[in-house]
Amino acid sequence: MAEQSQTSVSQGDVPGISVLMPCRNGMPWLTWAVDDLARCTGCRLEVLVCDDGSTDNSADWLKSLEDAIAVQRAAVGEGGSCSSSTDTHQLSRKGAADDDPINLHGQGRCQALPTSQDFVREEGWPGEDVEEEPPKPAEVAERMLLGGHRFRLLFSGGKGQGAAQNAALFAATEELVSLMDADDRCMHDRFKRLHAAFQEKRAQGWTAVHSGVKIFGTVSKGMAGFVDWQNSVVDPEESRVNRFVEIPSLHQSGLFPRWLLQDKLRGYRDLPGWPIDMDTTMRLGEYSDIRIGKIPDQLYGWRQHVLQSTRNHGRCSSEHLRLCKAQFLLRLLPAEVDTLEVWSVGRTLDVWRDALTEVAALKNLGGFLDEEEHNGRAQCRKSFADGGCPLCIRTVMWQGTKRRRGRRAADALKEGLAASDVMQNGEGNAEASNNSGEEPHHDAQQKPTPSFLTLEHVEVEDLTPAPAEDRKVARLFVFGSQAIREKARQIVCGQNGKAPSASRWGVLDFPAA
């Protein structure tokens, strides 16, 4: 495997970067996305677009682009065609509609969002709304060649996002790799600035670098808040610790050494019901020698629309994201831990308890995860279900009864905590969960508790927190507000004003949402 220090990305002074673009029914936005790449300056791009069984005219447009590049190259005497579709990736397109959001979930899941101004806003990408028509293949081909870029068209036959990304990844030839979705946009100096940041940060021990994200399209208040949070997480260690809250960086915004994705991770995992980007973030977080941070520049444009997989694909549901977090959390608990406390309120406690119970019952905590060891990976638990590692899951109710609401808000104000945070993250959590698309929780569907698991529930007022030096207790603080999480950690310390133990954060104590 190539070492990080041996990465060479340039011929002369111009860096080469392979850009992976999975595409499934990318119209009408695909043309803009590819054109943005063609317009990129300060780098040589190898653009690898893998069509995953599109049922619109995405594949036809991409083939027209490939043909136009070949014709224009021949016209200027370069001869032949550009890198063409590879037979090994030319898979059958039969059954391409199996993964379509409407076929999977019905029209009801793809209805237009409400247009109330306090819930959503329409925000365009600069220049997109003033163009008379999308760029034509011949125009994009000319810009692609003038920029010194290469284009490759691959096919994955409707096998899914992960298969499309892997086809592009393992066909890539440049030593640096980035990504772009077929419905997104980017700044034309994106890769020039990313590469400069990569070179600078690599000297500081970073392995890869992300950029900030600009959200546009049909933007909801919740997604805008999420992207604001995501853009605020820039430090590699902060990103690692916060991966159980949400994905701290949009994977598509990153610039990675090819060996990291090809050799270290061995590609993307696309499994039924499994969130690909969350899985990739979690796997990277298991390696102590991998440090990935972010520059604040908003170089990547993340389009929001009603048909995007983030809103419609089942693997992106709150339930599946939570199961993914639970699996990776239990894997990294130190061997001496015998109690996991989950601090939250109401129904959030129930769904996290159920997720952790379901995952802990697996005979192999890796489940379908590959258990082969790699250099630098943190020591991972194999199983609780063998009976040798009993575990107590203790849910801790954070002052969650309605009769305490007024006193909680008043106490919070006295201690400098915003009342709105308390209200939002106390009883309001149930409403927030409902808005996030979670299915109603039914206790009748709970499975029997395995014999090696003990389930406990306590009110926070009745809990005697274990001392900070107790390495047998790990804690998960599941709140949407950082202020609430910090308040809960202060209680764990046993006395107000004492700083929470830094040695536990990200090792035994974790923020989550």
LUMTORVEX-367013 format. One record per residue (C-alpha): chain; x, y, z; residue in one letter. Coordinates in Angstrom, 2 decimals, always signed. Each point is the difference from the previous one (the first is absolute). Layout:
<nodes>
> ch, xx, yy, zz, aa
> A, X, Y, Z, A $
...
</nodes>
This chain:
<nodes>
> ch, xx, yy, zz, aa
> A, +0.00, +0.00, +0.00, M $
> A, +1.31, +3.41, -0.89, A $
> A, +0.93, +2.06, +3.01, E $
> A, -1.44, +3.46, +0.55, Q $
> A, +3.42, +1.66, -0.23, S $
> A, +0.54, -1.56, -3.41, Q $
> A, -3.14, +1.49, -1.57, T $
> A, +0.92, +1.80, -3.22, S $
> A, -2.78, +1.94, -1.66, V $
> A, +1.61, +2.20, -2.61, S $
> A, +1.65, -0.05, -3.36, Q $
> A, +1.85, +3.28, -0.11, G $
> A, -1.88, +2.51, +2.10, D $
> A, -3.57, -1.17, -0.73, V $
> A, -1.53, -2.54, +2.41, P $
> A, -1.98, -2.94, -1.32, G $
> A, -3.23, -1.01, +1.75, I $
> A, -2.48, -2.80, -0.77, S $
> A, -3.59, +1.12, +0.60, V $
> A, -2.59, -2.74, +0.62, L $
> A, -3.60, +0.75, -1.01, M $
> A, -2.67, -2.66, +0.51, P $
> A, -3.08, +0.82, -2.06, C $
> A, -3.52, -1.34, +0.11, R $
> A, -2.69, +2.06, -1.72, N $
> A, +2.09, +3.14, +0.31, G $
> A, -2.01, +2.15, -2.35, M $
> A, -0.58, +2.90, -0.21, P $
> A, +2.96, +0.86, +2.27, W $
> A, +2.61, -2.42, -1.32, L $
> A, +1.02, +2.33, -2.83, T $
> A, +0.80, +2.82, +2.43, W $
> A, +2.01, -2.29, +2.27, A $
> A, +2.20, -1.34, -2.81, V $
> A, +0.37, +3.49, -1.47, D $
> A, +1.26, +1.30, +3.36, D $
> A, +2.72, -2.65, -0.08, L $
> A, +0.88, +0.90, -3.59, A $
> A, +0.44, +3.64, +1.07, R $
> A, +2.31, -0.79, +2.93, C $
> A, +3.38, +1.69, -0.14, T $
> A, +3.40, -0.56, +1.57, G $
> A, -0.14, -3.80, -0.26, C $
> A, -0.30, -2.92, -2.41, R $
> A, -3.16, -1.94, +0.68, L $
> A, -0.75, -3.59, -0.87, E $
> A, -3.81, +0.11, +0.04, V $
> A, -1.47, -3.48, +0.52, L $
> A, -3.79, -0.05, -0.31, V $
> A, -1.65, -3.34, +0.74, C $
> A, -3.61, -0.23, -1.14, D $
> A, -1.89, -2.32, +2.33, D $
> A, -2.84, -1.09, -2.28, G $
> A, -1.65, +3.37, -0.60, S $
> A, -3.51, -0.10, -1.44, T $
> A, +0.04, +3.64, -1.12, D $
> A, +2.32, +1.29, -2.73, N $
> A, +3.08, +0.28, +2.25, S $
> A, +1.86, -2.86, -1.71, A $
> A, -0.86, +1.37, -3.45, D $
> A, +1.32, +3.45, +0.88, W $
> A, +3.19, -1.47, +1.48, L $
> A, +0.55, -2.15, -3.11, K $
> A, -0.51, +3.08, -2.17, S $
> A, +2.63, +1.79, +2.08, L $
> A, +2.41, -2.91, -0.41, E $
> A, -0.56, +0.01, -3.78, D $
> A, +0.41, +3.78, -0.20, A $
> A, +3.33, -0.18, +1.83, I $
> A, +1.21, -2.71, -2.40, A $
> A, -1.03, +2.05, -3.05, V $
> A, +1.62, +3.17, +1.28, Q $
> A, +3.20, -1.82, +0.94, R $
> A, +0.21, -1.50, -3.46, A $
> A, -0.62, +3.40, -1.55, A $
> A, +3.00, +1.53, +1.78, V $
> A, +2.24, -2.90, -0.97, G $
> A, +0.13, -1.89, +3.29, E $
> A, -1.53, -3.01, -1.72, G $
> A, -2.21, -2.73, +1.34, G $
> A, -2.56, +0.57, +2.69, S $
> A, +0.18, +0.93, +3.61, C $
> A, +0.05, -2.71, +2.62, S $
> A, -3.13, -1.88, -0.88, S $
> A, -2.40, -2.23, +1.84, S $
> A, +1.79, -2.98, +1.52, T $
> A, -1.43, -3.42, -0.80, D $
> A, +0.57, -1.24, +3.53, T $
> A, -2.35, +2.70, +1.29, H $
> A, -2.51, -0.29, -2.85, Q $
> A, -2.60, -1.85, +2.04, L $
> A, -3.58, -0.70, -0.94, S $
> A, -2.47, +2.84, +0.39, R $
> A, -2.88, -2.40, +0.52, K $
> A, -1.95, +0.71, +3.16, G $
> A, +1.33, +3.53, +0.21, A $
> A, -3.25, +1.33, +1.48, A $
> A, +0.18, -2.27, +3.06, D $
> A, +1.70, +2.70, +2.07, D $
> A, -2.03, +2.97, -1.23, D $
> A, -1.34, +2.04, +2.97, P $
> A, -3.54, +0.09, -1.37, I $
> A, -0.04, -3.77, -0.70, N $
> A, +1.43, -0.69, +3.46, L $
> A, -2.08, +2.37, +2.08, H $
> A, -2.92, +1.16, -2.10, G $
> A, -0.98, +3.48, -1.09, Q $
> A, -0.89, +0.96, +3.56, G $
> A, +3.68, -0.07, +1.03, R $
> A, +0.95, +2.37, -2.83, C $
> A, -2.58, +2.74, +0.46, Q $
> A, +1.16, +3.60, -0.20, A $
> A, +0.93, +1.55, +3.30, L $
> A, -2.18, +2.68, +1.59, P $
> A, +0.90, +3.47, -1.21, T $
> A, -0.52, +1.86, +3.28, S $
> A, +2.84, +2.49, +0.20, Q $
> A, +0.87, -0.91, +3.57, D $
> A, +0.48, -3.64, -1.03, F $
> A, +1.64, +0.09, -3.43, V $
> A, +1.57, +2.46, -2.35, R $
> A, +1.01, -0.21, -3.64, E $
> A, +3.67, +0.84, -0.48, E $
> A, +1.64, -0.19, -3.41, G $
> A, +3.54, -0.68, -1.09, W $
> A, +1.75, +3.01, -1.53, P $
> A, -0.62, +0.12, -3.75, G $
> A, -2.19, -3.10, -0.20, E $
> A, -3.29, +1.90, -0.03, D $
> A, +1.02, +2.49, -2.71, V $
> A, +1.19, -2.48, -2.61, E $
> A, -2.46, -0.53, -2.86, E $
> A, +0.66, -3.74, -0.19, E $
> A, +2.33, -2.61, +1.52, P $
> A, +3.43, -0.43, -1.59, P $
> A, +0.10, -2.30, -3.04, K $
> A, +2.39, -2.98, -0.28, P $
> A, +2.09, +1.71, -2.71, A $
> A, +0.45, +3.10, +2.18, E $
> A, +1.01, -2.04, +3.04, V $
> A, +2.35, -2.10, -2.15, A $
> A, +1.78, +3.10, -1.25, E $
> A, +0.47, +1.34, +3.53, R $
> A, +1.12, -3.43, +1.22, M $
> A, +2.76, -0.15, -2.63, L $
> A, +1.07, +3.62, +0.40, L $
> A, +0.39, -0.58, +3.75, G $
> A, +2.25, -3.02, -0.60, G $
> A, -2.53, -2.34, +1.63, H $
> A, -0.83, -3.61, -0.90, R $
> A, -3.42, -1.64, +0.01, F $
> A, -0.95, -3.63, +0.55, R $
> A, -3.50, -1.46, -0.15, L $
> A, -0.71, -3.17, +1.98, L $
> A, -3.14, -1.99, +0.75, F $
> A, -1.04, -1.93, +3.13, S $
> A, -3.39, -1.30, -1.14, G $
> A, -2.24, +1.23, +2.80, G $
> A, +1.98, -1.72, +2.73, K $
> A, -0.07, +3.03, +2.30, G $
> A, +1.97, +3.06, +1.04, Q $
> A, +2.80, -1.99, +1.62, G $
> A, +0.51, -2.17, -3.10, A $
> A, +0.11, +3.10, -2.20, A $
> A, +2.50, +1.74, +2.27, Q $
> A, +2.16, -3.13, +0.18, N $
> A, +0.01, -0.41, -3.79, A $
> A, +1.28, +3.57, -0.30, A $
> A, +2.39, -0.30, +2.94, L $
> A, +1.76, -3.13, -1.26, F $
> A, +0.22, +1.41, -3.51, A $
> A, +1.67, +3.19, +1.28, A $
> A, +3.64, +0.56, -0.92, T $
> A, +0.92, +3.25, +1.77, E $
> A, +1.51, -0.13, +3.49, E $
> A, -2.57, +2.40, +1.43, L $
> A, -3.74, -0.69, -0.08, V $
> A, -3.05, +2.17, +0.53, S $
> A, -3.72, -0.41, -0.61, L $
> A, -3.00, +1.88, -1.31, M $
> A, -3.64, -0.98, -0.18, D $
> A, -1.80, +0.33, -3.33, A $
> A, -2.48, +2.55, +1.35, D $
> A, +2.49, +2.27, +1.79, D $
> A, +2.18, +2.98, -0.95, R $
> A, +3.48, +1.21, +0.87, C $
> A, +2.19, +3.09, -0.21, M $
> A, +2.26, -0.01, -3.04, H $
> A, +3.12, +0.42, +2.14, D $
> A, -1.15, -2.71, +2.42, R $
> A, +2.77, -2.49, -0.69, F $
> A, +2.74, +2.59, -0.25, K $
> A, -0.86, +1.24, +3.48, R $
> A, -0.61, -3.49, +1.41, L $
> A, +3.36, -1.18, -1.28, H $
> A, +1.79, +3.02, +1.49, A $
> A, -1.68, -0.71, +3.33, A $
> A, +0.87, -3.70, -0.24, F $
> A, +3.67, +0.81, -0.54, Q $
> A, +0.03, +2.42, +2.94, E $
> A, -1.95, -2.21, +2.42, K $
> A, +1.88, -3.18, -0.90, R $
> A, +3.07, +1.64, +1.54, A $
> A, -2.06, +0.31, +3.20, Q $
> A, -0.84, -3.71, +0.04, G $
> A, -3.33, +0.07, -1.84, W $
> A, -0.78, -2.97, -2.23, T $
> A, -2.75, +1.62, -2.07, A $
> A, -1.94, +3.26, -0.14, V $
> A, -3.63, +1.05, -0.43, H $
> A, -1.40, +3.38, -0.92, S $
> A, -2.99, +1.87, +1.31, G $
> A, -3.33, -0.45, -1.80, V $
> A, -2.45, +2.50, -1.46, K $
> A, -3.56, -1.27, +0.13, I $
> A, -2.41, +1.05, -2.77, F $
> A, -3.23, -1.01, -1.70, G $
> A, -3.09, -0.67, +2.15, T $
> A, +1.66, +0.66, +3.33, V $
> A, -1.83, -0.91, +3.21, S $
> A, +0.77, +1.66, +3.30, K $
> A, +1.14, -3.31, +1.46, G $
> A, +2.43, -0.80, -2.83, M $
> A, +1.38, +3.54, +0.07, A $
> A, +0.68, -0.39, +3.72, G $
> A, +1.65, -3.37, -0.57, F $
> A, +2.33, +1.41, -2.67, V $
> A, +0.86, +2.94, +2.28, D $
> A, +1.00, -2.50, +2.70, W $
> A, +1.89, -2.13, -2.50, Q $
> A, +1.94, +3.02, -1.28, N $
> A, +0.97, +0.89, +3.57, S $
> A, +1.73, -3.34, +0.63, V $
> A, +3.48, +0.50, -1.46, V $
> A, +2.57, -1.61, +2.30, D $
> A, +0.86, -3.69, -0.65, P $
> A, -0.48, -1.04, +3.64, E $
> A, -3.25, +1.94, +0.25, E $
> A, -1.21, -1.77, -3.13, S $
> A, +0.90, -3.41, +1.42, R $
> A, -1.80, +0.60, +3.30, V $
> A, -3.12, +1.45, -1.65, N $
> A, -0.56, -2.84, -2.46, R $
> A, -2.69, -1.46, +2.30, F $
> A, -1.92, +3.28, -0.16, V $
> A, -0.16, +0.03, -3.79, E $
> A, +2.32, -0.19, -2.99, I $
> A, +2.40, +2.86, +0.87, P $
> A, +1.05, +0.61, -3.63, S $
> A, -1.73, -0.63, -3.31, L $
> A, +2.04, -2.83, -1.50, H $
> A, -0.38, +1.38, -3.51, Q $
> A, +1.76, +3.21, +1.04, S $
> A, +3.26, -1.78, +0.85, G $
> A, +3.36, -0.55, -1.65, L $
> A, +1.59, -3.35, +0.89, F $
> A, +3.13, -1.95, -0.86, P $
> A, -1.14, -2.83, -2.22, R $
> A, +1.71, -2.58, +2.23, W $
> A, -2.24, +1.06, +2.90, L $
> A, -3.22, -0.95, -1.80, L $
> A, +1.33, -2.83, -2.13, Q $
> A, +2.46, -1.75, +2.30, D $
> A, -0.88, +1.05, +3.53, K $
> A, -3.81, -0.13, -0.29, L $
> A, +0.00, -2.30, -3.04, R $
> A, -2.80, +1.97, -1.57, G $
> A, -3.54, +0.88, +0.99, Y $
> A, -2.52, -2.40, +1.50, R $
> A, -3.44, +0.06, -1.57, D $
> A, -2.16, -2.41, +2.00, L $
> A, -3.80, -0.13, +0.33, P $
> A, -1.23, +2.63, +2.42, G $
> A, +3.51, +1.14, +0.92, W $
> A, +0.87, +3.73, -0.23, P $
> A, +3.09, +0.21, -2.24, I $
> A, +1.34, +3.43, +0.97, D $
> A, -0.54, -0.62, +3.73, M $
> A, +1.73, -3.36, -0.29, D $
> A, +2.97, +1.59, -1.78, T $
> A, +0.27, +2.69, +2.69, T $
> A, -0.14, -2.59, +2.78, M $
> A, +2.59, -2.29, -1.57, R $
> A, +2.43, +2.87, -0.51, L $
> A, -0.55, +0.98, +3.64, G $
> A, +1.18, -3.43, +1.20, E $
> A, +3.56, +0.68, -1.16, Y $
> A, +2.08, +1.89, +2.53, S $
> A, +2.53, +0.94, -2.68, D $
> A, -2.55, +1.63, -2.32, I $
> A, -0.60, +3.73, +0.59, R $
> A, -2.52, +1.76, -2.24, I $
> A, -0.94, +3.63, +0.52, G $
> A, -1.70, +2.79, -1.90, K $
> A, +0.73, +3.41, -1.43, I $
> A, -2.87, +2.49, +0.46, P $
> A, -0.13, +1.07, -3.68, D $
> A, -3.39, -1.02, -1.43, Q $
> A, +1.23, -1.56, -3.24, L $
> A, -2.67, -2.70, -0.43, Y $
> A, -3.65, +0.68, -0.86, G $
> A, -2.47, -2.49, +1.52, W $
> A, -3.30, +0.17, -1.85, R $
> A, -3.20, -0.64, +1.96, Q $
> A, -3.00, -1.37, -1.89, H $
> A, -2.93, -2.28, +0.69, V $
> A, +1.37, -3.03, -1.90, L $
> A, +3.47, -0.14, +1.55, Q $
> A, +0.91, -3.26, +1.73, S $
> A, +0.66, +1.80, +3.29, T $
> A, -3.74, +0.58, +0.23, R $
> A, -1.32, -3.13, -1.67, N $
> A, +2.33, -2.99, +0.28, H $
> A, -0.78, -2.35, +2.86, G $
> A, +3.65, -0.36, +0.98, R $
> A, +0.02, +3.70, +0.99, C $
> A, -2.84, -0.42, +2.51, S $
> A, +0.57, +0.92, +3.63, S $
> A, -0.36, -3.66, +1.00, E $
> A, +2.74, -1.23, -2.34, H $
> A, +2.34, +2.87, +0.84, L $
> A, -0.47, -0.78, +3.71, R $
> A, +0.71, -3.72, -0.51, L $
> A, +3.20, +0.90, -1.84, C $
> A, +1.10, +2.32, +2.83, K $
> A, -0.88, -2.64, +2.61, A $
> A, +2.02, -2.69, -1.75, Q $
> A, +3.15, +2.10, -0.26, F $
> A, -0.43, +1.34, +3.55, L $
> A, -0.15, -3.45, +1.57, L $
> A, +2.97, -1.12, -2.08, R $
> A, +2.28, +2.66, +1.46, L $
> A, -0.92, -0.32, +3.70, L $
> A, +3.10, -0.96, +2.00, P $
> A, +0.03, -3.56, +1.31, A $
> A, -0.42, +1.08, +3.63, E $
> A, -3.33, +1.76, -0.65, V $
> A, -2.94, -1.90, +1.45, D $
> A, -2.58, +2.83, +0.11, T $
> A, -1.15, +2.36, -2.72, L $
> A, -2.11, +2.94, +1.14, E $
> A, -2.22, +1.72, -2.55, V $
> A, -0.97, +3.52, +1.09, W $
> A, -3.00, +1.53, -1.78, S $
> A, -3.75, +0.50, +0.28, V $
> A, -3.25, -1.80, -0.75, G $
> A, -0.29, -2.04, -3.16, R $
> A, +3.63, +0.68, -0.96, T $
> A, +1.05, -2.18, +2.92, L $
> A, -2.29, -2.79, -1.19, D $
> A, +1.25, -0.09, -3.59, V $
> A, +3.66, +0.18, +1.01, W $
> A, -0.47, -2.76, +2.59, R $
> A, -1.66, -2.18, -2.65, D $
> A, +2.71, +0.70, -2.59, A $
> A, +2.82, -0.79, +2.43, L $
> A, -1.78, -3.15, +1.18, T $
> A, -0.49, -1.20, -3.58, E $
> A, +3.63, +0.60, -0.92, V $
> A, +1.44, -1.46, +3.22, A $
> A, -1.90, -3.23, -0.68, A $
> A, +2.01, -0.63, -3.17, L $
> A, +2.31, -2.98, +0.27, K $
> A, +2.62, +2.07, -1.78, N $
> A, +0.00, +3.72, +0.73, L $
> A, +1.42, +0.43, -3.45, G $
> A, -3.14, -1.62, -1.34, G $
> A, +0.56, +0.36, -3.71, F $
> A, +2.92, +2.34, +0.72, L $
> A, +3.40, -1.27, -1.04, D $
> A, +1.98, -1.05, +3.07, E $
> A, +3.44, -0.20, -1.61, E $
> A, +2.43, +2.10, +2.03, E $
> A, +1.84, +2.93, -1.54, H $
> A, +2.93, +1.98, +1.33, N $
> A, -1.21, +2.95, +2.02, G $
> A, -3.53, -1.25, +0.62, R $
> A, -1.19, +0.39, +3.58, A $
> A, -0.55, -3.27, +1.84, Q $
> A, -3.58, -1.07, -0.73, C $
> A, -2.24, -2.24, +2.06, R $
> A, -1.04, -3.20, -1.71, K $
> A, -3.14, -0.89, +1.92, S $
> A, -2.01, +0.33, +3.20, F $
> A, -2.22, -2.92, -0.91, A $
> A, +2.60, -2.65, +0.85, D $
> A, -0.88, +0.53, +3.66, G $
> A, +3.53, +0.97, +0.99, G $
> A, -0.74, +3.74, -0.09, C $
> A, -3.25, +0.77, +1.84, P $
> A, -1.30, +3.50, -0.60, L $
> A, -2.43, +2.24, +1.84, C $
> A, -1.80, +2.63, -2.11, I $
> A, -1.24, +2.68, +2.38, R $
> A, -2.32, +2.69, -1.34, T $
> A, +0.19, +3.26, +1.94, V $
> A, -3.04, +2.30, -0.27, M $
> A, +1.14, +3.62, -0.22, W $
> A, -2.67, +1.79, +2.09, Q $
> A, -2.51, -0.97, -2.61, G $
> A, -3.44, +0.20, +1.64, T $
> A, -2.35, +2.81, -0.97, K $
> A, -0.52, +1.08, +3.59, R $
> A, +3.69, +0.94, +0.19, R $
> A, +0.01, +2.07, -3.19, R $
> A, -0.42, +3.39, +1.62, G $
> A, +2.59, -0.67, +2.73, R $
> A, +2.48, -1.33, -2.53, R $
> A, -0.27, +3.13, -2.13, A $
> A, +0.41, +2.23, +3.03, A $
> A, +3.00, -1.93, +1.31, D $
> A, +1.57, +0.07, -3.41, A $
> A, -0.35, +3.77, -0.24, L $
> A, +1.68, +0.41, +3.39, K $
> A, +2.94, -2.08, -1.17, E $
> A, +0.38, +1.79, -3.33, G $
> A, -1.63, -2.68, -2.16, L $
> A, -2.46, +1.19, -2.64, A $
> A, -3.58, -0.88, +0.89, A $
> A, -0.70, -0.70, -3.65, S $
> A, +2.67, -2.72, +0.02, D $
> A, -1.61, -1.64, +3.03, V $
> A, -3.47, +0.09, -1.48, M $
> A, +1.18, -1.22, -3.39, Q $
> A, +2.09, -2.84, +1.37, N $
> A, -2.30, -0.99, +2.85, G $
> A, -3.62, -0.88, -0.75, E $
> A, +0.45, +1.53, -3.44, G $
> A, +2.20, -2.90, -1.09, N $
> A, -3.02, -2.10, -0.83, A $
> A, -1.26, +2.65, -2.41, E $
> A, +3.44, +0.35, -1.54, A $
> A, +0.16, -3.76, -0.49, S $
> A, -3.40, -0.03, -1.69, N $
> A, +1.11, +2.72, -2.38, N $
> A, +3.12, -1.97, -0.90, S $
> A, -2.07, -2.77, -1.55, G $
> A, +0.35, -2.66, +2.72, E $
> A, -2.68, -2.63, +0.17, E $
> A, -2.13, -0.17, +3.17, P $
> A, +1.55, -2.21, +2.63, H $
> A, -2.03, -2.96, +1.29, H $
> A, +1.09, -1.79, +3.15, D $
> A, -1.90, -3.09, -1.13, A $
> A, +2.59, -0.57, -2.71, Q $
> A, +2.91, -0.25, +2.42, Q $
> A, +1.98, -3.23, -0.10, K $
> A, +0.86, -1.96, +3.16, P $
> A, +3.08, +1.30, +1.79, T $
> A, +2.99, -2.33, -0.37, P $
> A, +1.18, -1.60, +3.24, S $
> A, +3.37, +1.75, -0.03, F $
> A, -1.69, +3.42, -0.13, L $
> A, -1.44, +1.90, +2.95, T $
> A, -2.33, +2.94, -0.62, L $
> A, -0.43, +2.70, +2.63, E $
> A, -1.78, +3.34, +0.08, H $
> A, +0.52, +2.86, +2.45, V $
> A, -0.96, +3.66, +0.32, E $
> A, +3.02, +2.28, +0.00, V $
> A, -0.89, +1.26, +3.50, E $
> A, +0.22, -3.58, +1.32, D $
> A, +3.30, -0.82, -1.65, L $
> A, +3.28, -0.04, +1.89, T $
> A, +2.49, +0.64, -2.78, P $
> A, +3.04, -2.23, -0.13, A $
> A, +3.25, +1.89, +0.62, P $
> A, +1.91, +1.23, -3.02, A $
> A, +2.78, -2.50, +0.62, E $
> A, -2.46, -2.94, -0.22, D $
> A, +0.90, -1.64, -3.30, R $
> A, -2.82, -2.54, +0.21, K $
> A, -2.72, +2.53, -0.89, V $
> A, -0.36, +1.57, -3.45, A $
> A, -2.58, +2.66, -0.80, R $
> A, -1.90, +1.17, -3.06, L $
> A, -1.48, +3.51, +0.21, F $
> A, -2.81, +0.03, -2.58, V $
> A, -1.10, +3.63, -0.29, F $
> A, -0.38, +2.34, -2.94, G $
> A, +1.56, +2.83, +1.98, S $
> A, +3.66, +0.19, +0.89, Q $
> A, -0.93, +2.14, +3.01, A $
> A, -2.18, -2.80, +1.39, I $
> A, +2.75, -2.56, -0.57, R $
> A, +2.48, +2.15, +1.89, E $
> A, -2.48, +0.49, +2.85, K $
> A, -0.48, -3.75, +0.27, A $
> A, +3.77, -0.53, +0.09, R $
> A, +0.24, +2.49, +2.85, Q $
> A, -2.46, -2.10, +1.99, I $
> A, +2.13, -3.08, -0.66, V $
> A, +2.94, +1.82, +1.59, C $
> A, -1.93, +0.06, +3.26, G $
> A, +0.41, +3.69, +0.72, Q $
> A, -0.73, +3.20, -1.85, N $
> A, +2.94, +1.94, -1.32, G $
> A, +2.25, -3.00, -0.41, K $
> A, +1.12, -0.51, -3.56, A $
> A, -1.01, -3.32, -1.58, P $
> A, +2.82, -2.48, -0.43, S $
> A, +1.63, +0.61, -3.38, A $
> A, +1.53, -3.47, +0.06, S $
> A, -3.47, -1.59, -0.22, R $
> A, -1.38, +2.09, -2.87, W $
> A, -0.04, -2.08, -3.18, G $
> A, +1.28, -3.03, +1.91, V $
> A, -2.64, -0.75, +2.65, L $
> A, -2.37, +2.97, -0.34, D $
> A, -1.53, +0.83, -3.38, F $
> A, -2.33, +2.69, -1.37, P $
> A, -2.83, -1.31, -2.17, A $
> A, -3.30, +0.99, -1.54, A $
</nodes>
